[in-house]
Every structure is written in structure tokens, then in C-alpha cells.
């Protein structure tokens, strides 16, 4: 019997829409909502010339194509990242399970790397600034993070650590009898709502005139928000704590999520420094003057 302070898990069907044998889950709708919301917001941002300065803006049609590239990068990167970072041994023993995405198993850090690769390749194909596109993506990504974490809560997955004395703890259907932190909602608030507000302020203050600056702010913000939420989130069962048995200064308790945030934090700091020095600014092509042309032809 759960403690009196525990809240019952809301009985939400993970299937949002079912038409005959076709079932659409809330998790799929969360991905769609994140992509559509990001697409709409991105189109509004590229329509504001004052945010871009001398940096070349993507056209509206570019954003329409970019969303497809990013969607593929997120899905492929998220799955590959989960396989490599979280459960490599199991997938090596059963390689056919790697393709079974419908059974769950996605890594944000892997999806992040996949999206970055897609953005860089798209920028090269369209002769755009890769750093400016990364900045644009950074402003809209929290929308997807918010809906994704809400979907995690609806699915009753990625729950928090035991919190028997916390008045708003939840007993999850597959999380055992103990009430737990609803860490998915903490992440929705920190990585989604709070980071969205931070990025909205950053883009209004700096725009995309210094490519890499806004993206660096996002990377640092996410690393800090995710690390803070990891103190309440139950580690993946197949990994547990990497160093120690609990999160404390003496006993360690570092999780894989925390470890993967360290390089993000370092990269964010480096990119911001480079952006402030102007290293990431696109270089204008030097036009040959007529006098120089005549000298070379003489």
C-alpha cells in the first residue's frame, strides 16, 4: 500500500488515437508537436531581418526542407546514441533489436549529435552559415524537449528516484510500490519551459549576428538543466550509478546523463568564446579590384 502522501499515477492511455489496427501514441504526437512547433517558430525568426544583420538568412523554403533533415538526424542519432551509450551489450547480443524503435530507447545526446550533423550538412548544401543554423535550431529545440518529457510522463517511463516523504511523489505503474519524483515533469519545466524562456531572451538580445553565440548558450543551459534534473531521475537500470551508489560528495553516484553533459558544457563555453572573438563569423569573399586585375594580366 503506497504512503498517504503519494499521488496515484493518472490513468492516461499511451495510445492517443486508434483507428482499427492503426494506433498513434502520445510519444509520436510529442515528436510531431515539437517538429511542427519548431518549424513555425523558425519561420518567424528567419522572417525578421533585424536578428541576422550581415549573416545570410535562410529562405522560408530552406526551413521547410531543413525540418526533414533535422527529423532524420534526431531519430537516427537518438537511436544510435541510445544503443552506444546506454545498452550496447544487449544490442550486440540481439542486433535485430536495434531497428525496433517502436519499443522505445532514444538518447537526447545522440539525437543532439544527429541533429547537429544534419544542420552542418544542410548548411554546406545551401551555402549557409552552419553556426547560424545551429543557433536557429537552439532557439526552437526546447519546444520539442517540453513535449517529449510530457510524453515520458504519460508513458510512465524514465521516472524519478524514490521519494517517500515528498508530498507530490507519484507511484508509477512499472516503478514498484515506492512513490517517486515525477522527474519527467521537472525536466519538462527545466529543459523545456525555462530553457525556452532563456533562449527567447538570448535571441532578442543577441540575434544571430554572432553565429554560435546563441547555440553556445543553449548547450550550456541544457547541460546545467539536465545535470540538475539527474539528481532526481532514476538511473537507467542496465547502467545504474557509474561511480558510487548515490549522488553525494562522498559516495559519487554519477549517472551517464551527467557524464554526457560534461563535453556539452565545455563545447558550449568554447563556442561562445569563439563567437565573441568573431572567429565563427562568415568570411566575405574578397572581390578583385580592376587595378589588381590589370596588374595580374600585364
FIBATI-167800 format. One record per residue: residue number from 1; residue in one letter; z, x, y of N, C-alpha, C in turn. Coordinates in steps of 0.02 Angstrom, whole numbers, plus 50000, padded with zeros to 5 digits. Example, Ala and Ser with C-alpha at 12.3 -4.5 7.8 and 13.67 -1.06 7.14 Angstrom:
# FIBATI-167800
[1 'A' [50390 50660 49716] [50390 50615 49775] [50390 50660 49835]]
[2 'S' [50354 50642 49888] [50357 50684 49947] [50394 50645 50002]]
This chain:
# FIBATI-167800
[1 'X' [50000 50043 49940] [50000 50000 50000] [50000 50044 50062]]
[2 'X' [49952 50034 50108] [49949 50077 50166] [50007 50066 50213]]
[3 'X' [50025 50116 50253] [50079 50108 50302] [50064 50051 50351]]
[4 'X' [50116 50024 50380] [50108 49968 50426] [50067 49987 50487]]
[5 'X' [50068 50051 50507] [50033 50072 50567] [49958 50079 50556]]
[6 'X' [49936 50081 50494] [49866 50093 50479] [49823 50032 50495]]
[7 'X' [49763 50044 50519] [49715 49990 50533] [49668 49983 50473]]
[8 'X' [49653 49922 50454] [49605 49914 50398] [49536 49933 50421]]
[9 'X' [49497 49960 50375] [49429 49979 50392] [49388 49915 50401]]
[10 'X' [49351 49909 50456] [49311 49848 50467] [49258 49840 50413]]
[11 'X' [49252 49781 50386] [49205 49768 50332] [49135 49759 50361]]
[12 'X' [49102 49815 50374] [49034 49814 50402] [48986 49835 50347]]
[13 'X' [48938 49793 50334] [48887 49809 50283] [48845 49867 50308]]
[14 'X' [48840 49922 50270] [48798 49978 50292] [48725 49960 50299]]
[15 'X' [48703 49905 50267] [48634 49882 50273] [48631 49833 50331]]
[16 'X' [48593 49851 50382] [48588 49809 50441] [48540 49751 50431]]
[17 'X' [48483 49765 50400] [48431 49715 50389] [48405 49721 50318]]
[18 'X' [48401 49667 50283] [48373 49667 50215] [48322 49611 50209]]
[19 'X' [48261 49631 50193] [48207 49583 50182] [48180 49596 50112]]
[20 'X' [48202 49556 50065] [48181 49567 49996] [48207 49634 49972]]
[21 'X' [48163 49675 49943] [48185 49741 49919] [48190 49793 49974]]
[22 'X' [48169 49775 50035] [48170 49823 50090] [48237 49817 50126]]
[23 'X' [48273 49872 50130] [48339 49873 50163] [48339 49927 50217]]
[24 'X' [48357 49907 50277] [48362 49954 50334] [48436 49963 50350]]
[25 'X' [48459 50025 50344] [48530 50039 50355] [48544 50055 50428]]
[26 'X' [48608 50047 50445] [48629 50063 50513] [48616 50136 50530]]
[27 'X' [48620 50180 50480] [48609 50251 50492] [48538 50263 50515]]
[28 'X' [48490 50229 50483] [48420 50236 50504] [48410 50209 50574]]
[29 'X' [48442 50152 50589] [48437 50123 50655] [48468 50169 50708]]
[30 'X' [48520 50206 50689] [48551 50253 50736] [48502 50308 50755]]
[31 'X' [48466 50334 50705] [48415 50385 50720] [48361 50356 50766]]
[32 'X' [48339 50295 50751] [48287 50264 50792] [48312 50252 50863]]
[33 'X' [48373 50227 50869] [48401 50215 50936] [48407 50280 50975]]
[34 'X' [48428 50334 50942] [48434 50398 50976] [48366 50425 50999]]
[35 'X' [48316 50419 50957] [48249 50443 50974] [48217 50401 51029]]
[36 'X' [48223 50335 51023] [48194 50291 51074] [48230 50298 51141]]
[37 'X' [48297 50301 51138] [48335 50311 51200] [48320 50377 51232]]
[38 'X' [48314 50430 51192] [48296 50495 51219] [48227 50496 51248]]
[39 'X' [48180 50463 51214] [48111 50459 51239] [48108 50424 51307]]
[40 'X' [48143 50368 51313] [48142 50331 51376] [48173 50372 51433]]
[41 'X' [48229 50403 51419] [48264 50443 51470] [48222 50504 51490]]
[42 'X' [48191 50536 51440] [48150 50595 51454] [48090 50577 51499]]
[43 'X' [48060 50519 51487] [48003 50499 51528] [48024 50487 51600]]
[44 'X' [48084 50463 51610] [48109 50454 51679] [48122 50521 51712]]
[45 'X' [48145 50569 51673] [48160 50635 51702] [48096 50672 51721]]
[46 'X' [48045 50667 51680] [47982 50703 51697] [47945 50668 51754]]
[47 'X' [47964 50606 51769] [47932 50571 51825] [47964 50587 51892]]
[48 'X' [48014 50631 51893] [48049 50650 51955] [48030 50721 51974]]
[49 'X' [47981 50730 52019] [47959 50798 52037] [48014 50841 52067]]
[50 'X' [48062 50811 52101] [48115 50850 52134] [48158 50888 52085]]
[51 'X' [48160 50866 52022] [48201 50901 51972] [48168 50964 51946]]
[52 'X' [48103 50972 51956] [48066 51025 51923] [48047 51083 51970]]
[53 'X' [48041 51070 52034] [48023 51124 52079] [47955 51155 52061]]
[54 'X' [47954 51221 52054] [47892 51256 52038] [47877 51257 51963]]
[55 'X' [47923 51233 51922] [47913 51233 51850] [47866 51176 51832]]
[56 'X' [47817 51191 51790] [47768 51141 51771] [47801 51085 51730]]
[57 'X' [47789 51023 51751] [47817 50965 51716] [47773 50944 51658]]
[58 'X' [47804 50922 51603] [47764 50890 51550] [47736 50824 51576]]
[59 'X' [47678 50805 51552] [47650 50740 51569] [47684 50687 51526]]
[60 'X' [47676 50624 51547] [47706 50569 51508] [47678 50568 51437]]
[61 'X' [47614 50583 51430] [47584 50585 51364] [47614 50641 51321]]
[62 'X' [47634 50696 51353] [47666 50751 51317] [47731 50727 51285]]
[63 'X' [47769 50686 51321] [47832 50661 51294] [47820 50616 51234]]
[64 'X' [47767 50577 51237] [47750 50533 51181] [47737 50574 51118]]
[65 'X' [47703 50631 51125] [47688 50673 51068] [47750 50714 51048]]
[66 'X' [47788 50735 51097] [47846 50777 51084] [47897 50743 51040]]
[67 'X' [47906 50678 51049] [47957 50642 51010] [47942 50646 50936]]
[68 'X' [47878 50648 50917] [47860 50653 50846] [47878 50723 50820]]
[69 'X' [47862 50774 50858] [47879 50842 50838] [47954 50851 50830]]
[70 'X' [47992 50825 50878] [48065 50833 50876] [48094 50794 50817]]
[71 'X' [48069 50734 50804] [48094 50694 50748] [48085 50731 50682]]
[72 'X' [48026 50762 50672] [48015 50801 50612] [48061 50861 50609]]
[73 'X' [48070 50894 50665] [48114 50953 50667] [48186 50935 50651]]
[74 'X' [48209 50879 50677] [48278 50857 50665] [48289 50841 50591]]
[75 'X' [48243 50802 50563] [48252 50781 50493] [48247 50840 50445]]
[76 'X' [48194 50880 50454] [48185 50937 50409] [48240 50989 50419]]
[77 'X' [48254 51005 50481] [48306 51054 50495] [48375 51031 50474]]
[78 'X' [48389 50966 50486] [48454 50939 50466] [48465 50942 50392]]
[79 'X' [48413 50927 50354] [48419 50928 50281] [48424 51000 50255]]
[80 'X' [48380 51043 50279] [48382 51113 50256] [48448 51146 50276]]
[81 'X' [48473 51130 50336] [48536 51158 50357] [48594 51136 50313]]
[82 'X' [48594 51072 50294] [48648 51047 50250] [48645 51082 50183]]
[83 'X' [48585 51090 50156] [48577 51123 50091] [48602 51196 50094]]
[84 'X' [48583 51231 50147] [48600 51302 50152] [48673 51314 50172]]
[85 'X' [48699 51274 50219] [48764 51287 50247] [48821 51255 50208]]
[86 'X' [48808 51198 50176] [48863 51158 50150] [48864 51149 50074]]
[87 'X' [48808 51153 50040] [48809 51137 49969] [48754 51173 49931]]
[88 'X' [48744 51237 49945] [48688 51274 49916] [48692 51278 49840]]
[89 'X' [48751 51291 49814] [48759 51298 49741] [48738 51236 49704]]
[90 'X' [48759 51178 49728] [48743 51115 49694] [48668 51101 49695]]
[91 'X' [48636 51117 49751] [48565 51103 49757] [48523 51154 49718]]
[92 'X' [48548 51215 49711] [48513 51263 49669] [48515 51242 49596]]
[93 'X' [48570 51209 49576] [48576 51185 49507] [48533 51123 49496]]
[94 'X' [48523 51083 49549] [48482 51022 49544] [48434 51020 49604]]
[95 'X' [48382 51062 49603] [48337 51067 49661] [48301 51002 49679]]
[96 'X' [48292 50958 49631] [48258 50895 49647] [48299 50852 49695]]
[97 'X' [48365 50864 49699] [48408 50825 49743] [48397 50844 49817]]
[98 'X' [48365 50900 49830] [48353 50921 49899] [48312 50869 49936]]
[99 'X' [48266 50837 49901] [48221 50788 49932] [48253 50719 49938]]
[100 'X' [48310 50709 49907] [48342 50642 49907] [48383 50632 49971]]
[101 'X' [48348 50629 50026] [48381 50622 50091] [48417 50556 50097]]
[102 'X' [48392 50504 50063] [48422 50437 50068] [48494 50436 50040]]
[103 'X' [48513 50488 50003] [48581 50491 49976] [48630 50525 50024]]
[104 'X' [48606 50543 50082] [48649 50575 50132] [48646 50650 50129]]
[105 'X' [48677 50681 50179] [48679 50753 50182] [48634 50782 50236]]
[106 'X' [48658 50780 50298] [48621 50808 50355] [48669 50851 50396]]
[107 'X' [48644 50906 50421] [48684 50951 50462] [48660 50950 50534]]
[108 'X' [48706 50939 50581] [48685 50940 50651] [48658 51008 50670]]
[109 'X' [48693 51061 50649] [48671 51128 50668] [48602 51144 50641]]
[110 'X' [48587 51121 50579] [48520 51129 50552] [48469 51088 50590]]
[111 'X' [48487 51026 50606] [48443 50984 50646] [48431 51012 50715]]
[112 'X' [48483 51043 50743] [48476 51075 50809] [48425 51132 50806]]
[113 'X' [48431 51175 50755] [48383 51230 50748] [48312 51204 50736]]
[114 'X' [48306 51151 50695] [48241 51122 50683] [48210 51093 50746]]
[115 'X' [48250 51061 50787] [48225 51033 50850] [48205 51088 50898]]
[116 'X' [48245 51142 50901] [48228 51198 50944] [48161 51229 50924]]
[117 'X' [48151 51238 50860] [48087 51266 50836] [48029 51220 50853]]
[118 'X' [48039 51155 50844] [47986 51107 50861] [47970 51109 50936]]
[119 'X' [48021 51115 50978] [48011 51118 51050] [47974 51181 51071]]
[120 'X' [47992 51237 51041] [47959 51301 51058] [47886 51298 51038]]
[121 'X' [47872 51274 50978] [47802 51270 50954] [47762 51221 50998]]
[122 'X' [47792 51166 51017] [47758 51118 51059] [47744 51148 51128]]
[123 'X' [47792 51184 51155] [47782 51215 51220] [47724 51265 51219]]
[124 'X' [47719 51304 51165] [47664 51352 51159] [47597 51316 51153]]
[125 'X' [47597 51260 51117] [47534 51223 51108] [47511 51190 51172]]
[126 'X' [47557 51172 51217] [47539 51137 51278] [47546 51182 51340]]
[127 'X' [47559 51246 51330] [47566 51294 51387] [47621 51271 51435]]
[128 'X' [47677 51251 51408] [47735 51232 51448] [47791 51282 51439]]
[129 'X' [47840 51279 51483] [47898 51323 51477] [47942 51298 51420]]
[130 'X' [47953 51340 51370] [47996 51321 51313] [48067 51308 51337]]
[131 'X' [48092 51349 51382] [48160 51340 51407] [48167 51274 51445]]
[132 'X' [48116 51256 51483] [48118 51193 51520] [48119 51134 51473]]
[133 'X' [48080 51138 51419] [48080 51083 51369] [48147 51079 51334]]
[134 'X' [48177 51137 51320] [48243 51137 51289] [48294 51106 51336]]
[135 'X' [48288 51119 51401] [48332 51087 51450] [48324 51011 51448]]
[136 'X' [48262 50989 51447] [48248 50917 51445] [48279 50885 51384]]
[137 'X' [48271 50917 51326] [48300 50891 51265] [48376 50889 51268]]
[138 'X' [48405 50941 51299] [48478 50945 51303] [48508 50886 51340]]
[139 'X' [48472 50861 51391] [48499 50805 51430] [48500 50741 51390]]
[140 'X' [48452 50732 51344] [48446 50668 51309] [48478 50669 51240]]
[141 'X' [48493 50728 51212] [48520 50732 51144] [48586 50694 51136]]
[142 'X' [48632 50694 51185] [48695 50658 51174] [48686 50584 51157]]
[143 'X' [48630 50554 51176] [48617 50484 51158] [48614 50478 51083]]
[144 'X' [48576 50522 51051] [48571 50521 50978] [48636 50538 50944]]
[145 'X' [48673 50585 50973] [48737 50604 50944] [48786 50545 50944]]
[146 'X' [48786 50507 50998] [48831 50449 51002] [48815 50399 50947]]
[147 'X' [48753 50379 50942] [48734 50328 50892] [48743 50355 50821]]
[148 'X' [48730 50419 50811] [48739 50448 50745] [48811 50447 50722]]
[149 'X' [48857 50463 50766] [48928 50463 50747] [48954 50392 50736]]
[150 'X' [48928 50344 50775] [48947 50275 50763] [48924 50253 50694]]
[151 'X' [48864 50275 50675] [48838 50258 50609] [48880 50290 50554]]
[152 'X' [48905 50351 50566] [48950 50383 50518] [49012 50340 50507]]
[153 'X' [49038 50312 50560] [49098 50269 50554] [49082 50205 50516]]
[154 'X' [49025 50174 50532] [49005 50114 50497] [48997 50127 50422]]
[155 'X' [48970 50185 50405] [48960 50202 50334] [49025 50224 50300]]
[156 'X' [49078 50233 50338] [49141 50255 50309] [49137 50325 50281]]
[157 'X' [49102 50370 50316] [49092 50439 50293] [49115 50488 50346]]
[158 'X' [49123 50551 50326] [49145 50604 50373] [49209 50583 50409]]
[159 'X' [49256 50555 50371] [49318 50531 50401] [49363 50589 50421]]
[160 'X' [49418 50570 50454] [49464 50620 50481] [49518 50640 50431]]
[161 'X' [49562 50682 50454] [49617 50706 50413] [49673 50654 50409]]
[162 'X' [49715 50659 50359] [49771 50611 50354] [49813 50611 50417]]
[163 'X' [49830 50550 50439] [49871 50542 50499] [49917 50482 50489]]
[164 'X' [49967 50489 50444] [50010 50432 50427] [50051 50405 50485]]
[165 'X' [50063 50446 50537] [50104 50424 50592] [50064 50404 50654]]
[166 'X' [49998 50408 50649] [49956 50391 50706] [49943 50316 50706]]
[167 'X' [49959 50281 50762] [49955 50207 50762] [49885 50179 50753]]
[168 'X' [49833 50220 50767] [49765 50195 50761] [49727 50228 50703]]
[169 'X' [49765 50253 50655] [49734 50282 50595] [49701 50226 50554]]
[170 'X' [49651 50245 50515] [49612 50197 50477] [49612 50217 50403]]
[171 'X' [49619 50168 50359] [49614 50180 50288] [49541 50168 50268]]
[172 'X' [49505 50221 50254] [49434 50216 50238] [49426 50199 50164]]
[173 'X' [49375 50159 50147] [49366 50136 50078] [49363 50192 50027]]
[174 'X' [49330 50247 50044] [49323 50302 49996] [49364 50363 50015]]
[175 'X' [49411 50353 50061] [49452 50409 50084] [49522 50411 50055]]
[176 'X' [49534 50373 50002] [49600 50374 49973] [49647 50325 50008]]
[177 'X' [49710 50322 49985] [49757 50272 50013] [49786 50291 50080]]
[178 'X' [49780 50355 50101] [49812 50377 50162] [49772 50356 50224]]
[179 'X' [49807 50335 50277] [49771 50321 50340] [49747 50387 50371]]
[180 'X' [49690 50385 50401] [49658 50446 50427] [49636 50437 50500]]
[181 'X' [49628 50493 50533] [49599 50491 50601] [49528 50464 50597]]
[182 'X' [49509 50417 50641] [49439 50397 50645] [49399 50449 50684]]
[183 'X' [49392 50508 50654] [49363 50565 50690] [49290 50553 50710]]
[184 'X' [49256 50508 50674] [49187 50493 50693] [49185 50464 50764]]
[185 'X' [49235 50422 50781] [49238 50392 50847] [49258 50445 50899]]
[186 'X' [49300 50493 50880] [49316 50547 50926] [49253 50586 50943]]
[187 'X' [49212 50599 50891] [49151 50638 50902] [49100 50597 50943]]
[188 'X' [49097 50532 50931] [49053 50489 50971] [49072 50493 51045]]
[189 'X' [49138 50494 51058] [49161 50497 51127] [49150 50566 51158]]
[190 'X' [49165 50619 51120] [49162 50687 51148] [49090 50715 51149]]
[191 'X' [49057 50712 51091] [48989 50740 51086] [48937 50693 51114]]
[192 'X' [48954 50628 51118] [48907 50579 51143] [48919 50561 51215]]
[193 'X' [48969 50519 51228] [48980 50493 51295] [48999 50547 51345]]
[194 'X' [49049 50588 51328] [49072 50639 51376] [49017 50690 51390]]
[195 'X' [48984 50714 51337] [48931 50764 51347] [48871 50733 51384]]
[196 'X' [48858 50669 51373] [48804 50636 51410] [48819 50637 51485]]
[197 'X' [48881 50622 51503] [48900 50623 51574] [48897 50693 51603]]
[198 'X' [48919 50742 51565] [48915 50812 51588] [48843 50832 51601]]
[199 'X' [48798 50814 51554] [48728 50832 51562] [48695 50794 51619]]
[200 'X' [48715 50732 51630] [48687 50693 51685] [48706 50725 51752]]
[201 'X' [48768 50749 51758] [48789 50783 51819] [48751 50849 51826]]
[202 'X' [48744 50885 51770] [48711 50951 51773] [48638 50944 51794]]
[203 'X' [48603 50894 51768] [48532 50888 51785] [48523 50865 51857]]
[204 'X' [48569 50825 51882] [48566 50804 51952] [48582 50863 51998]]
[205 'X' [48626 50908 51975] [48645 50965 52017] [48594 51021 52014]]
[206 'X' [48569 51036 51955] [48526 51095 51947] [48453 51078 51932]]
[207 'X' [48441 51017 51906] [48373 51000 51886] [48348 51047 51831]]
[208 'X' [48283 51056 51828] [48252 51101 51779] [48221 51161 51813]]
[209 'X' [48243 51175 51875] [48213 51228 51914] [48230 51298 51890]]
[210 'X' [48285 51303 51852] [48303 51367 51821] [48303 51357 51746]]
[211 'X' [48246 51365 51714] [48241 51349 51642] [48294 51385 51601]]
[212 'X' [48327 51347 51559] [48379 51374 51516] [48450 51359 51540]]
[213 'X' [48458 51347 51604] [48525 51336 51631] [48556 51272 51603]]
[214 'X' [48520 51216 51607] [48547 51153 51583] [48555 51154 51507]]
[215 'X' [48508 51185 51473] [48513 51190 51400] [48573 51231 51379]]
[216 'X' [48586 51285 51416] [48645 51326 51401] [48710 51288 51410]]
[217 'X' [48712 51246 51462] [48771 51204 51474] [48782 51157 51415]]
[218 'X' [48727 51128 51390] [48734 51083 51333] [48760 51119 51271]]
[219 'X' [48732 51177 51256] [48752 51214 51196] [48827 51231 51199]]
[220 'X' [48850 51254 51256] [48921 51269 51264] [48963 51206 51259]]
[221 'X' [48940 51153 51292] [48978 51090 51290] [48983 51062 51220]]
[222 'X' [48929 51065 51182] [48932 51039 51113] [48978 51082 51071]]
[223 'X' [48972 51148 51077] [49014 51193 51036] [49088 51179 51049]]
[224 'X' [49107 51169 51111] [49177 51156 51128] [49198 51087 51102]]
[225 'X' [49156 51036 51113] [49173 50969 51091] [49179 50965 51015]]
[226 'X' [49131 50995 50980] [49132 50993 50907] [49193 51030 50879]]
[227 'X' [49208 51088 50909] [49266 51127 50885] [49330 51087 50894]]
[228 'X' [49337 51054 50952] [49397 51014 50964] [49403 50957 50913]]
[229 'X' [49347 50925 50899] [49348 50869 50851] [49360 50892 50780]]
[230 'X' [49342 50954 50764] [49354 50981 50697] [49428 50984 50679]]
[231 'X' [49471 50985 50729] [49543 50985 50716] [49566 50919 50687]]
[232 'X' [49526 50867 50694] [49544 50800 50669] [49500 50779 50610]]
[233 'X' [49446 50815 50597] [49398 50795 50545] [49415 50829 50479]]
[234 'X' [49410 50791 50426] [49422 50819 50359] [49365 50866 50341]]
[235 'X' [49381 50927 50317] [49327 50973 50298] [49287 50945 50239]]
[236 'X' [49225 50967 50233] [49184 50945 50176] [49218 50964 50111]]
[237 'X' [49219 50917 50064] [49257 50926 50002] [49235 50988 49963]]
[238 'X' [49169 51003 49964] [49145 51059 49925] [49160 51126 49958]]
[239 'X' [49181 51125 50021] [49197 51188 50056] [49271 51194 50071]]
[240 'X' [49301 51140 50095] [49371 51144 50116] [49378 51189 50176]]
[241 'X' [49439 51215 50186] [49450 51263 50240] [49425 51331 50217]]
[242 'X' [49392 51366 50262] [49363 51431 50244] [49415 51486 50243]]
[243 'X' [49465 51481 50288] [49517 51532 50292] [49584 51498 50303]]
[244 'X' [49620 51486 50249] [49685 51454 50255] [49683 51383 50230]]
[245 'X' [49738 51349 50240] [49745 51281 50213] [49753 51229 50267]]
[246 'X' [49763 51249 50329] [49770 51201 50383] [49754 51236 50448]]
[247 'X' [49740 51197 50499] [49724 51227 50564] [49788 51243 50601]]
[248 'X' [49805 51306 50604] [49862 51329 50643] [49852 51404 50655]]
[249 'X' [49887 51430 50702] [49879 51501 50719] [49897 51546 50661]]
[250 'X' [49944 51525 50619] [49968 51569 50565] [49930 51559 50500]]
[251 'X' [49910 51499 50485] [49880 51484 50420] [49804 51479 50420]]
[252 'X' [49773 51491 50477] [49700 51489 50479] [49674 51419 50480]]
[253 'X' [49639 51400 50427] [49612 51332 50424] [49547 51324 50462]]
[254 'X' [49506 51376 50463] [49442 51372 50497] [49393 51333 50454]]
[255 'X' [49353 51289 50485] [49304 51250 50449] [49234 51276 50462]]
[256 'X' [49186 51255 50421] [49117 51276 50430] [49090 51252 50497]]
[257 'X' [49110 51192 50518] [49088 51167 50583] [49109 51212 50639]]
[258 'X' [49170 51239 50636] [49194 51285 50687] [49154 51350 50686]]
[259 'X' [49142 51376 50626] [49106 51440 50619] [49036 51434 50649]]
[260 'X' [49002 51379 50635] [48934 51371 50660] [48931 51360 50735]]
[261 'X' [48987 51340 50765] [48989 51332 50838] [48997 51398 50875]]
[262 'X' [49020 51449 50841] [49030 51514 50875] [48964 51543 50900]]
[263 'X' [48912 51549 50857] [48849 51575 50884] [48819 51530 50937]]
[264 'X' [48830 51464 50932] [48805 51419 50984] [48837 51435 51051]]
[265 'X' [48903 51447 51050] [48938 51463 51112] [48912 51528 51142]]
[266 'X' [48902 51579 51101] [48877 51643 51125] [48807 51636 51153]]
[267 'X' [48764 51601 51117] [48695 51591 51140] [48694 51553 51206]]
[268 'X' [48736 51502 51212] [48738 51464 51274] [48757 51508 51334]]
[269 'X' [48806 51551 51325] [48828 51595 51380] [48772 51643 51399]]
[270 'X' [48739 51671 51348] [48685 51719 51361] [48627 51686 51397]]
[271 'X' [48608 51626 51375] [48551 51591 51406] [48566 51573 51479]]
[272 'X' [48627 51551 51492] [48646 51535 51561] [48642 51597 51605]]
[273 'X' [48666 51654 51579] [48663 51716 51618] [48591 51736 51633]]
[274 'X' [48548 51729 51583] [48477 51746 51593] [48444 51699 51643]]
[275 'X' [48462 51634 51639] [48433 51585 51684] [48454 51599 51756]]
[276 'X' [48517 51616 51767] [48541 51630 51834] [48510 51693 51864]]
[277 'X' [48491 51739 51820] [48457 51800 51844] [48382 51790 51852]]
[278 'X' [48356 51733 51833] [48285 51720 51840] [48242 51746 51785]]
[279 'X' [48273 51772 51732] [48235 51801 51676] [48194 51749 51640]]
[280 'X' [48220 51688 51636] [48185 51635 51598] [48133 51598 51639]]
[281 'X' [48128 51613 51703] [48080 51577 51745] [48009 51595 51724]]
[282 'X' [47964 51546 51721] [47895 51561 51703] [47863 51607 51754]]
[283 'X' [47826 51655 51729] [47793 51703 51773] [47725 51676 51795]]
[284 'X' [47714 51676 51861] [47650 51654 51887] [47597 51706 51872]]
[285 'X' [47538 51684 51853] [47483 51730 51840] [47457 51759 51905]]
[286 'X' [47452 51825 51908] [47428 51858 51968] [47353 51851 51974]]
[287 'X' [47330 51825 52031] [47259 51817 52042] [47231 51881 52074]]
[288 'X' [47176 51903 52051] [47146 51965 52076] [47114 51951 52144]]
[289 'X' [47131 51991 52193] [47104 51982 52260] [47032 52006 52263]]
[290 'X' [46990 51980 52309] [46921 52002 52314] [46914 52077 52327]]
[291 'X' [46958 52104 52369] [46954 52176 52385] [46965 52218 52323]]
[292 'X' [47016 52196 52280] [47029 52232 52219] [46971 52227 52171]]
[293 'X' [46940 52167 52170] [46883 52158 52125] [46825 52203 52144]]
[294 'X' [46814 52210 52210] [46760 52253 52233] [46774 52326 52217]]
[295 'X' [46838 52346 52222] [46856 52416 52208] [46844 52432 52135]]
[296 'X' [46860 52383 52091] [46852 52395 52020] [46778 52396 52001]]
[297 'X' [46737 52359 52038] [46665 52355 52021] [46626 52413 52049]]
[298 'X' [46655 52450 52097] [46619 52504 52130] [46608 52564 52085]]
